[in-house]
Every structure is written in structure tokens, then in C-alpha cells.
Amino acid sequence: MDEDERQTREQLMVLKALVQAMDRRDEVFQVIEDSEDMDDATRRVGQLLGVGEVRSRAVLDMQARRFTRDQRQRIASDAEKLRSKLPEGR
């Protein structure tokens, strides 16, 4: 796997985590509200979504205004464009 493909895959995984967070926004917001601090929120969001620290931080860094339907569609569309760049079956 070359560097471009690795970066594309990482971007795709971040976008997928954002879409997943948007689909589970109530749970995500509750976990954040119940967390003691940012480290706890990062860990708990990661556990909720089954993602690592980088993707969990991306979710926490996302502004609440991006949780609208049109933004979710845009992010999902961006993810599909990235997916189409990857070699088939990989």
C-alpha cells in the first residue's frame, strides 16, 4: 500500500466515524456530557463508537452545527468519493 492509499484510508475512517457519531448523536452528546474531562470524553466516545483515539478526537472536534442532515450527507458523499479512489477489493 502506497502513502496516498494509506492517507485515503485514514481519511475515510475518520469520515466514517463522523457519520457514525452523527447517526448516534444523542448517545455521543450524553457520553460527552457525562465525562469528567476531555481525556475521559475521548476514551468514552471511542468506546461507544468502537474507534481509536484519532477518530474519537475528530468526533469531539466536530462543531455541533455540522450535525445537520445536509452536513451528514456531505460527509457521507466525501467518504464515498474517497472509497472510489481505493483499489477494488482492498
Biopython code that builds the backbone (N, CA, C, O; Angstrom):
import numpy as np
from Bio.PDB.StructureBuilder import StructureBuilder

atoms = [
    (1, "MET", "N", (0.854, -1.169, 0.000)),
    (1, "MET", "CA", (0.000, 0.000, 0.000)),
    (1, "MET", "C", (0.902, 1.235, 0.000)),
    (1, "MET", "O", (1.792, 1.362, 0.840)),
    (2, "ASP", "N", (0.664, 2.145, -0.950)),
    (2, "ASP", "CA", (1.484, 3.345, -1.014)),
    (2, "ASP", "C", (0.956, 4.409, -0.040)),
    (2, "ASP", "O", (-0.094, 4.235, 0.579)),
    (3, "GLU", "N", (1.696, 5.496, 0.079)),
    (3, "GLU", "CA", (1.359, 6.548, 1.043)),
    (3, "GLU", "C", (0.016, 7.205, 0.723)),
    (3, "GLU", "O", (-0.759, 7.486, 1.637)),
    (4, "ASP", "N", (-0.274, 7.453, -0.551)),
    (4, "ASP", "CA", (-1.563, 8.053, -0.924)),
    (4, "ASP", "C", (-2.727, 7.165, -0.508)),
    (4, "ASP", "O", (-3.728, 7.647, 0.021)),
    (5, "GLU", "N", (-2.591, 5.881, -0.748)),
    (5, "GLU", "CA", (-3.661, 4.959, -0.369)),
    (5, "GLU", "C", (-3.820, 4.914, 1.147)),
    (5, "GLU", "O", (-4.943, 4.869, 1.649)),
    (6, "ARG", "N", (-2.720, 4.924, 1.872)),
    (6, "ARG", "CA", (-2.774, 4.910, 3.339)),
    (6, "ARG", "C", (-3.498, 6.154, 3.853)),
    (6, "ARG", "O", (-4.347, 6.058, 4.740)),
    (7, "GLN", "N", (-3.165, 7.314, 3.302)),
    (7, "GLN", "CA", (-3.813, 8.558, 3.720)),
    (7, "GLN", "C", (-5.299, 8.561, 3.359)),
    (7, "GLN", "O", (-6.131, 9.023, 4.141)),
    (8, "THR", "N", (-5.623, 8.053, 2.190)),
    (8, "THR", "CA", (-7.026, 7.969, 1.771)),
    (8, "THR", "C", (-7.801, 7.080, 2.726)),
    (8, "THR", "O", (-8.914, 7.416, 3.130)),
    (9, "ARG", "N", (-7.219, 5.955, 3.083)),
    (9, "ARG", "CA", (-7.893, 5.035, 4.015)),
    (9, "ARG", "C", (-8.090, 5.683, 5.382)),
    (9, "ARG", "O", (-9.144, 5.519, 5.996)),
    (10, "GLU", "N", (-7.098, 6.411, 5.862)),
    (10, "GLU", "CA", (-7.217, 7.073, 7.161)),
    (10, "GLU", "C", (-8.294, 8.154, 7.110)),
    (10, "GLU", "O", (-9.095, 8.267, 8.038)),
    (11, "GLN", "N", (-8.325, 8.943, 6.051)),
    (11, "GLN", "CA", (-9.368, 9.960, 5.893)),
    (11, "GLN", "C", (-10.745, 9.309, 5.851)),
    (11, "GLN", "O", (-11.690, 9.800, 6.468)),
    (12, "LEU", "N", (-10.853, 8.218, 5.132)),
    (12, "LEU", "CA", (-12.117, 7.503, 5.027)),
    (12, "LEU", "C", (-12.579, 7.017, 6.397)),
    (12, "LEU", "O", (-13.760, 7.127, 6.724)),
    (13, "MET", "N", (-11.672, 6.489, 7.191)),
    (13, "MET", "CA", (-12.027, 6.002, 8.521)),
    (13, "MET", "C", (-12.498, 7.151, 9.421)),
    (13, "MET", "O", (-13.423, 6.973, 10.214)),
    (14, "VAL", "N", (-11.879, 8.309, 9.308)),
    (14, "VAL", "CA", (-12.309, 9.472, 10.093)),
    (14, "VAL", "C", (-13.713, 9.891, 9.660)),
    (14, "VAL", "O", (-14.574, 10.140, 10.504)),
    (15, "LEU", "N", (-13.945, 9.969, 8.354)),
    (15, "LEU", "CA", (-15.273, 10.357, 7.867)),
    (15, "LEU", "C", (-16.337, 9.353, 8.304)),
    (15, "LEU", "O", (-17.448, 9.741, 8.666)),
    (16, "LYS", "N", (-16.001, 8.074, 8.272)),
    (16, "LYS", "CA", (-16.952, 7.052, 8.717)),
    (16, "LYS", "C", (-17.276, 7.232, 10.198)),
    (16, "LYS", "O", (-18.427, 7.063, 10.599)),
    (17, "ALA", "N", (-16.284, 7.570, 11.011)),
    (17, "ALA", "CA", (-16.520, 7.811, 12.437)),
    (17, "ALA", "C", (-17.418, 9.018, 12.635)),
    (17, "ALA", "O", (-18.276, 9.008, 13.518)),
    (18, "LEU", "N", (-17.235, 10.069, 11.821)),
    (18, "LEU", "CA", (-18.086, 11.251, 11.930)),
    (18, "LEU", "C", (-19.530, 10.924, 11.570)),
    (18, "LEU", "O", (-20.456, 11.361, 12.255)),
    (19, "VAL", "N", (-19.725, 10.166, 10.510)),
    (19, "VAL", "CA", (-21.084, 9.773, 10.112)),
    (19, "VAL", "C", (-21.710, 8.918, 11.205)),
    (19, "VAL", "O", (-22.878, 9.102, 11.551)),
    (20, "GLN", "N", (-20.945, 7.995, 11.741)),
    (20, "GLN", "CA", (-21.455, 7.136, 12.818)),
    (20, "GLN", "C", (-21.855, 7.986, 14.031)),
    (20, "GLN", "O", (-22.898, 7.748, 14.639)),
    (21, "ALA", "N", (-21.031, 8.969, 14.376)),
    (21, "ALA", "CA", (-21.345, 9.853, 15.504)),
    (21, "ALA", "C", (-22.615, 10.643, 15.232)),
    (21, "ALA", "O", (-23.427, 10.855, 16.133)),
    (22, "MET", "N", (-22.783, 11.074, 13.998)),
    (22, "MET", "CA", (-23.979, 11.828, 13.646)),
    (22, "MET", "C", (-25.220, 10.946, 13.740)),
    (22, "MET", "O", (-26.281, 11.402, 14.166)),
    (23, "ASP", "N", (-25.087, 9.712, 13.350)),
    (23, "ASP", "CA", (-26.208, 8.776, 13.426)),
    (23, "ASP", "C", (-26.563, 8.436, 14.876)),
    (23, "ASP", "O", (-27.692, 8.047, 15.174)),
    (24, "ARG", "N", (-25.587, 8.588, 15.765)),
    (24, "ARG", "CA", (-25.796, 8.261, 17.184)),
    (24, "ARG", "C", (-25.622, 9.496, 18.059)),
    (24, "ARG", "O", (-25.160, 9.398, 19.196)),
    (25, "ARG", "N", (-25.991, 10.649, 17.532)),
    (25, "ARG", "CA", (-25.712, 11.930, 18.196)),
    (25, "ARG", "C", (-26.205, 11.999, 19.621)),
    (25, "ARG", "O", (-25.500, 12.525, 20.482)),
    (26, "ASP", "N", (-27.392, 11.486, 19.904)),
    (26, "ASP", "CA", (-27.903, 11.557, 21.275)),
    (26, "ASP", "C", (-26.972, 10.833, 22.242)),
    (26, "ASP", "O", (-26.650, 11.344, 23.315)),
    (27, "GLU", "N", (-26.547, 9.643, 21.848)),
    (27, "GLU", "CA", (-25.630, 8.873, 22.700)),
    (27, "GLU", "C", (-24.287, 9.571, 22.836)),
    (27, "GLU", "O", (-23.712, 9.625, 23.923)),
    (28, "VAL", "N", (-23.792, 10.106, 21.725)),
    (28, "VAL", "CA", (-22.490, 10.793, 21.743)),
    (28, "VAL", "C", (-22.554, 12.004, 22.668)),
    (28, "VAL", "O", (-21.672, 12.194, 23.506)),
    (29, "PHE", "N", (-23.593, 12.820, 22.517)),
    (29, "PHE", "CA", (-23.705, 14.006, 23.367)),
    (29, "PHE", "C", (-23.851, 13.622, 24.842)),
    (29, "PHE", "O", (-23.310, 14.301, 25.715)),
    (30, "GLN", "N", (-24.572, 12.546, 25.122)),
    (30, "GLN", "CA", (-24.725, 12.112, 26.515)),
    (30, "GLN", "C", (-23.390, 11.660, 27.092)),
    (30, "GLN", "O", (-23.056, 12.000, 28.227)),
    (31, "VAL", "N", (-22.631, 10.902, 26.321)),
    (31, "VAL", "CA", (-21.317, 10.448, 26.783)),
    (31, "VAL", "C", (-20.411, 11.645, 27.060)),
    (31, "VAL", "O", (-19.699, 11.669, 28.064)),
    (32, "ILE", "N", (-20.437, 12.633, 26.174)),
    (32, "ILE", "CA", (-19.607, 13.823, 26.368)),
    (32, "ILE", "C", (-20.043, 14.564, 27.626)),
    (32, "ILE", "O", (-19.208, 14.967, 28.436)),
    (33, "GLU", "N", (-21.345, 14.741, 27.788)),
    (33, "GLU", "CA", (-21.859, 15.454, 28.958)),
    (33, "GLU", "C", (-21.496, 14.747, 30.262)),
    (33, "GLU", "O", (-21.219, 15.399, 31.269)),
    (34, "ASP", "N", (-21.497, 13.425, 30.243)),
    (34, "ASP", "CA", (-21.209, 12.645, 31.447)),
    (34, "ASP", "C", (-19.715, 12.494, 31.735)),
    (34, "ASP", "O", (-19.343, 11.968, 32.783)),
    (35, "SER", "N", (-18.873, 12.938, 30.838)),
    (35, "SER", "CA", (-17.423, 12.758, 31.003)),
    (35, "SER", "C", (-16.831, 13.789, 31.955)),
    (35, "SER", "O", (-17.282, 14.932, 32.025)),
    (36, "GLU", "N", (-15.821, 13.358, 32.676)),
    (36, "GLU", "CA", (-15.143, 14.220, 33.646)),
    (36, "GLU", "C", (-14.306, 15.298, 32.970)),
    (36, "GLU", "O", (-14.281, 16.443, 33.422)),
    (37, "ASP", "N", (-13.615, 14.932, 31.879)),
    (37, "ASP", "CA", (-12.729, 15.858, 31.181)),
    (37, "ASP", "C", (-12.552, 15.377, 29.746)),
    (37, "ASP", "O", (-13.156, 14.383, 29.345)),
    (38, "MET", "N", (-11.727, 16.078, 28.973)),
    (38, "MET", "CA", (-11.547, 15.727, 27.564)),
    (38, "MET", "C", (-10.951, 14.335, 27.374)),
    (38, "MET", "O", (-11.352, 13.613, 26.461)),
    (39, "ASP", "N", (-10.011, 13.955, 28.213)),
    (39, "ASP", "CA", (-9.429, 12.619, 28.086)),
    (39, "ASP", "C", (-10.485, 11.544, 28.309)),
    (39, "ASP", "O", (-10.537, 10.549, 27.586)),
    (40, "ASP", "N", (-11.324, 11.756, 29.315)),
    (40, "ASP", "CA", (-12.407, 10.814, 29.592)),
    (40, "ASP", "C", (-13.404, 10.795, 28.429)),
    (40, "ASP", "O", (-13.865, 9.731, 28.016)),
    (41, "ALA", "N", (-13.729, 11.972, 27.909)),
    (41, "ALA", "CA", (-14.658, 12.047, 26.777)),
    (41, "ALA", "C", (-14.081, 11.335, 25.555)),
    (41, "ALA", "O", (-14.801, 10.623, 24.855)),
    (42, "THR", "N", (-12.793, 11.524, 25.296)),
    (42, "THR", "CA", (-12.137, 10.863, 24.167)),
    (42, "THR", "C", (-12.227, 9.353, 24.308)),
    (42, "THR", "O", (-12.579, 8.652, 23.359)),
    (43, "ARG", "N", (-11.913, 8.865, 25.481)),
    (43, "ARG", "CA", (-11.960, 7.423, 25.738)),
    (43, "ARG", "C", (-13.381, 6.883, 25.599)),
    (43, "ARG", "O", (-13.600, 5.853, 24.963)),
    (44, "ARG", "N", (-14.332, 7.576, 26.189)),
    (44, "ARG", "CA", (-15.717, 7.089, 26.194)),
    (44, "ARG", "C", (-16.370, 7.160, 24.811)),
    (44, "ARG", "O", (-17.122, 6.260, 24.436)),
    (45, "VAL", "N", (-16.089, 8.214, 24.060)),
    (45, "VAL", "CA", (-16.625, 8.296, 22.691)),
    (45, "VAL", "C", (-16.010, 7.183, 21.852)),
    (45, "VAL", "O", (-16.699, 6.549, 21.053)),
    (46, "GLY", "N", (-14.717, 6.947, 22.034)),
    (46, "GLY", "CA", (-14.054, 5.864, 21.316)),
    (46, "GLY", "C", (-14.677, 4.513, 21.623)),
    (46, "GLY", "O", (-14.889, 3.699, 20.724)),
    (47, "GLN", "N", (-14.968, 4.280, 22.891)),
    (47, "GLN", "CA", (-15.613, 3.020, 23.277)),
    (47, "GLN", "C", (-17.015, 2.913, 22.686)),
    (47, "GLN", "O", (-17.403, 1.856, 22.186)),
    (48, "LEU", "N", (-17.769, 3.997, 22.742)),
    (48, "LEU", "CA", (-19.134, 3.993, 22.218)),
    (48, "LEU", "C", (-19.150, 3.659, 20.737)),
    (48, "LEU", "O", (-19.974, 2.866, 20.282)),
    (49, "LEU", "N", (-18.239, 4.264, 19.983)),
    (49, "LEU", "CA", (-18.242, 4.103, 18.533)),
    (49, "LEU", "C", (-17.326, 2.990, 18.045)),
    (49, "LEU", "O", (-17.354, 2.632, 16.868)),
    (50, "GLY", "N", (-16.522, 2.448, 18.935)),
    (50, "GLY", "CA", (-15.590, 1.395, 18.536)),
    (50, "GLY", "C", (-14.466, 1.921, 17.657)),
    (50, "GLY", "O", (-14.047, 1.266, 16.704)),
    (51, "VAL", "N", (-13.980, 3.122, 17.993)),
    (51, "VAL", "CA", (-12.916, 3.743, 17.206)),
    (51, "VAL", "C", (-11.748, 4.115, 18.122)),
    (51, "VAL", "O", (-11.881, 4.156, 19.345)),
    (52, "GLY", "N", (-10.605, 4.383, 17.496)),
    (52, "GLY", "CA", (-9.415, 4.766, 18.239)),
    (52, "GLY", "C", (-9.399, 6.238, 18.604)),
    (52, "GLY", "O", (-10.346, 6.981, 18.345)),
    (53, "GLU", "N", (-8.292, 6.633, 19.212)),
    (53, "GLU", "CA", (-8.167, 7.995, 19.736)),
    (53, "GLU", "C", (-8.249, 9.067, 18.646)),
    (53, "GLU", "O", (-8.910, 10.086, 18.842)),
    (54, "VAL", "N", (-7.595, 8.857, 17.511)),
    (54, "VAL", "CA", (-7.597, 9.864, 16.445)),
    (54, "VAL", "C", (-9.015, 10.119, 15.955)),
    (54, "VAL", "O", (-9.419, 11.271, 15.797)),
    (55, "ARG", "N", (-9.763, 9.067, 15.717)),
    (55, "ARG", "CA", (-11.137, 9.221, 15.229)),
    (55, "ARG", "C", (-12.057, 9.763, 16.312)),
    (55, "ARG", "O", (-12.968, 10.540, 16.027)),
    (56, "SER", "N", (-11.820, 9.353, 17.555)),
    (56, "SER", "CA", (-12.611, 9.873, 18.664)),
    (56, "SER", "C", (-12.387, 11.377, 18.818)),
    (56, "SER", "O", (-13.337, 12.127, 19.041)),
    (57, "ARG", "N", (-11.153, 11.813, 18.702)),
    (57, "ARG", "CA", (-10.852, 13.254, 18.787)),
    (57, "ARG", "C", (-11.479, 14.012, 17.616)),
    (57, "ARG", "O", (-11.923, 15.147, 17.788)),
    (58, "ALA", "N", (-11.520, 13.410, 16.444)),
    (58, "ALA", "CA", (-12.162, 14.053, 15.292)),
    (58, "ALA", "C", (-13.641, 14.283, 15.585)),
    (58, "ALA", "O", (-14.192, 15.327, 15.236)),
    (59, "VAL", "N", (-14.278, 13.312, 16.224)),
    (59, "VAL", "CA", (-15.688, 13.466, 16.600)),
    (59, "VAL", "C", (-15.831, 14.605, 17.605)),
    (59, "VAL", "O", (-16.716, 15.449, 17.467)),
    (60, "LEU", "N", (-14.969, 14.629, 18.608)),
    (60, "LEU", "CA", (-15.047, 15.675, 19.626)),
    (60, "LEU", "C", (-14.725, 17.053, 19.060)),
    (60, "LEU", "O", (-15.232, 18.061, 19.552)),
    (61, "ASP", "N", (-13.897, 17.102, 18.047)),
    (61, "ASP", "CA", (-13.521, 18.383, 17.434)),
    (61, "ASP", "C", (-14.587, 18.921, 16.486)),
    (61, "ASP", "O", (-14.546, 20.090, 16.103)),
    (62, "MET", "N", (-15.536, 18.077, 16.109)),
    (62, "MET", "CA", (-16.563, 18.499, 15.172)),
    (62, "MET", "C", (-17.515, 19.486, 15.853)),
    (62, "MET", "O", (-17.987, 19.239, 16.963)),
    (63, "GLN", "N", (-17.788, 20.587, 15.188)),
    (63, "GLN", "CA", (-18.702, 21.586, 15.730)),
    (63, "GLN", "C", (-20.134, 21.077, 15.649)),
    (63, "GLN", "O", (-20.506, 20.371, 14.712)),
    (64, "ALA", "N", (-20.921, 21.441, 16.633)),
    (64, "ALA", "CA", (-22.303, 20.974, 16.704)),
    (64, "ALA", "C", (-23.104, 21.358, 15.459)),
    (64, "ALA", "O", (-24.018, 20.629, 15.073)),
    (65, "ARG", "N", (-22.784, 22.468, 14.834)),
    (65, "ARG", "CA", (-23.529, 22.883, 13.645)),
    (65, "ARG", "C", (-23.360, 21.920, 12.475)),
    (65, "ARG", "O", (-24.136, 21.960, 11.521)),
    (66, "ARG", "N", (-22.352, 21.058, 12.542)),
    (66, "ARG", "CA", (-22.132, 20.085, 11.474)),
    (66, "ARG", "C", (-22.995, 18.840, 11.634)),
    (66, "ARG", "O", (-22.926, 17.936, 10.801)),
    (67, "PHE", "N", (-23.805, 18.775, 12.684)),
    (67, "PHE", "CA", (-24.655, 17.615, 12.920)),
    (67, "PHE", "C", (-25.985, 17.707, 12.169)),
    (67, "PHE", "O", (-26.910, 16.954, 12.473)),
    (68, "THR", "N", (-26.098, 18.610, 11.199)),
    (68, "THR", "CA", (-27.325, 18.724, 10.420)),
    (68, "THR", "C", (-27.371, 17.639, 9.350)),
    (68, "THR", "O", (-26.351, 17.040, 9.013)),
    (69, "ARG", "N", (-28.565, 17.396, 8.824)),
    (69, "ARG", "CA", (-28.735, 16.366, 7.796)),
    (69, "ARG", "C", (-27.901, 16.651, 6.556)),
    (69, "ARG", "O", (-27.282, 15.743, 6.000)),
    (70, "ASP", "N", (-27.881, 17.913, 6.119)),
    (70, "ASP", "CA", (-27.128, 18.213, 4.903)),
    (70, "ASP", "C", (-25.634, 18.005, 5.098)),
    (70, "ASP", "O", (-24.944, 17.564, 4.178)),
    (71, "GLN", "N", (-25.129, 18.318, 6.281)),
    (71, "GLN", "CA", (-23.709, 18.092, 6.549)),
    (71, "GLN", "C", (-23.402, 16.598, 6.620)),
    (71, "GLN", "O", (-22.343, 16.161, 6.170)),
    (72, "ARG", "N", (-24.328, 15.810, 7.186)),
    (72, "ARG", "CA", (-24.126, 14.368, 7.224)),
    (72, "ARG", "C", (-24.055, 13.814, 5.807)),
    (72, "ARG", "O", (-23.206, 12.978, 5.501)),
    (73, "GLN", "N", (-24.959, 14.289, 4.941)),
    (73, "GLN", "CA", (-24.949, 13.830, 3.546)),
    (73, "GLN", "C", (-23.644, 14.227, 2.851)),
    (73, "GLN", "O", (-23.087, 13.452, 2.074)),
    (74, "ARG", "N", (-23.172, 15.422, 3.132)),
    (74, "ARG", "CA", (-21.925, 15.886, 2.527)),
    (74, "ARG", "C", (-20.742, 15.027, 2.980)),
    (74, "ARG", "O", (-19.904, 14.639, 2.167)),
    (75, "ILE", "N", (-20.681, 14.737, 4.264)),
    (75, "ILE", "CA", (-19.593, 13.908, 4.788)),
    (75, "ILE", "C", (-19.677, 12.500, 4.214)),
    (75, "ILE", "O", (-18.660, 11.928, 3.823)),
    (76, "ALA", "N", (-20.886, 11.936, 4.160)),
    (76, "ALA", "CA", (-21.061, 10.598, 3.583)),
    (76, "ALA", "C", (-20.660, 10.598, 2.108)),
    (76, "ALA", "O", (-20.055, 9.637, 1.632)),
    (77, "SER", "N", (-20.988, 11.655, 1.393)),
    (77, "SER", "CA", (-20.605, 11.773, -0.021)),
    (77, "SER", "C", (-19.083, 11.858, -0.164)),
    (77, "SER", "O", (-18.500, 11.235, -1.051)),
    (78, "ASP", "N", (-18.452, 12.632, 0.713)),
    (78, "ASP", "CA", (-16.985, 12.727, 0.704)),
    (78, "ASP", "C", (-16.356, 11.357, 0.960)),
    (78, "ASP", "O", (-15.359, 10.994, 0.335)),
    (79, "ALA", "N", (-16.950, 10.604, 1.884)),
    (79, "ALA", "CA", (-16.444, 9.260, 2.187)),
    (79, "ALA", "C", (-16.575, 8.358, 0.966)),
    (79, "ALA", "O", (-15.669, 7.580, 0.669)),
    (80, "GLU", "N", (-17.693, 8.457, 0.259)),
    (80, "GLU", "CA", (-17.891, 7.630, -0.939)),
    (80, "GLU", "C", (-16.884, 7.985, -2.020)),
    (80, "GLU", "O", (-16.376, 7.096, -2.703)),
    (81, "LYS", "N", (-16.589, 9.256, -2.188)),
    (81, "LYS", "CA", (-15.582, 9.683, -3.168)),
    (81, "LYS", "C", (-14.215, 9.095, -2.817)),
    (81, "LYS", "O", (-13.495, 8.616, -3.693)),
    (82, "LEU", "N", (-13.865, 9.135, -1.537)),
    (82, "LEU", "CA", (-12.589, 8.541, -1.114)),
    (82, "LEU", "C", (-12.582, 7.042, -1.363)),
    (82, "LEU", "O", (-11.594, 6.490, -1.848)),
    (83, "ARG", "N", (-13.692, 6.385, -1.028)),
    (83, "ARG", "CA", (-13.794, 4.937, -1.218)),
    (83, "ARG", "C", (-13.592, 4.567, -2.685)),
    (83, "ARG", "O", (-12.989, 3.540, -2.994)),
    (84, "SER", "N", (-14.095, 5.402, -3.581)),
    (84, "SER", "CA", (-13.971, 5.113, -5.015)),
    (84, "SER", "C", (-12.535, 5.241, -5.519)),
    (84, "SER", "O", (-12.204, 4.707, -6.577)),
    (85, "LYS", "N", (-11.689, 5.937, -4.782)),
    (85, "LYS", "CA", (-10.282, 6.086, -5.154)),
    (85, "LYS", "C", (-9.447, 4.856, -4.803)),
    (85, "LYS", "O", (-8.356, 4.653, -5.335)),
    (86, "LEU", "N", (-9.978, 4.051, -3.906)),
    (86, "LEU", "CA", (-9.218, 2.879, -3.433)),
    (86, "LEU", "C", (-9.315, 1.735, -4.456)),
    (86, "LEU", "O", (-10.313, 1.593, -5.162)),
    (87, "PRO", "N", (-8.255, 0.931, -4.510)),
    (87, "PRO", "CA", (-8.300, -0.247, -5.394)),
    (87, "PRO", "C", (-9.440, -1.185, -4.986)),
    (87, "PRO", "O", (-9.737, -1.326, -3.800)),
    (88, "GLU", "N", (-10.061, -1.811, -5.950)),
    (88, "GLU", "CA", (-11.155, -2.747, -5.676)),
    (88, "GLU", "C", (-10.665, -3.895, -4.786)),
    (88, "GLU", "O", (-9.555, -4.404, -4.943)),
    (89, "GLY", "N", (-11.531, -4.281, -3.850)),
    (89, "GLY", "CA", (-11.246, -5.439, -3.020)),
    (89, "GLY", "C", (-10.195, -5.216, -1.946)),
    (89, "GLY", "O", (-9.706, -6.177, -1.353)),
    (90, "ARG", "N", (-9.842, -3.969, -1.688)),
    (90, "ARG", "CA", (-8.813, -3.709, -0.664)),
    (90, "ARG", "C", (-9.346, -2.847, 0.416)),
    (90, "ARG", "O", (-8.625, -2.525, 1.360)),
]
sb = StructureBuilder()
sb.init_structure("model")
sb.init_model(0)
sb.init_chain("A")
sb.init_seg("    ")
for serial, (resi, resn, name, xyz) in enumerate(atoms, 1):
    if name == "N":
        sb.init_residue(resn, " ", resi, " ")
    sb.init_atom(name, np.array(xyz, "f"), 0.0, 1.0, " ", f" {name:<3s}", serial, name[0])
structure = sb.get_structure()
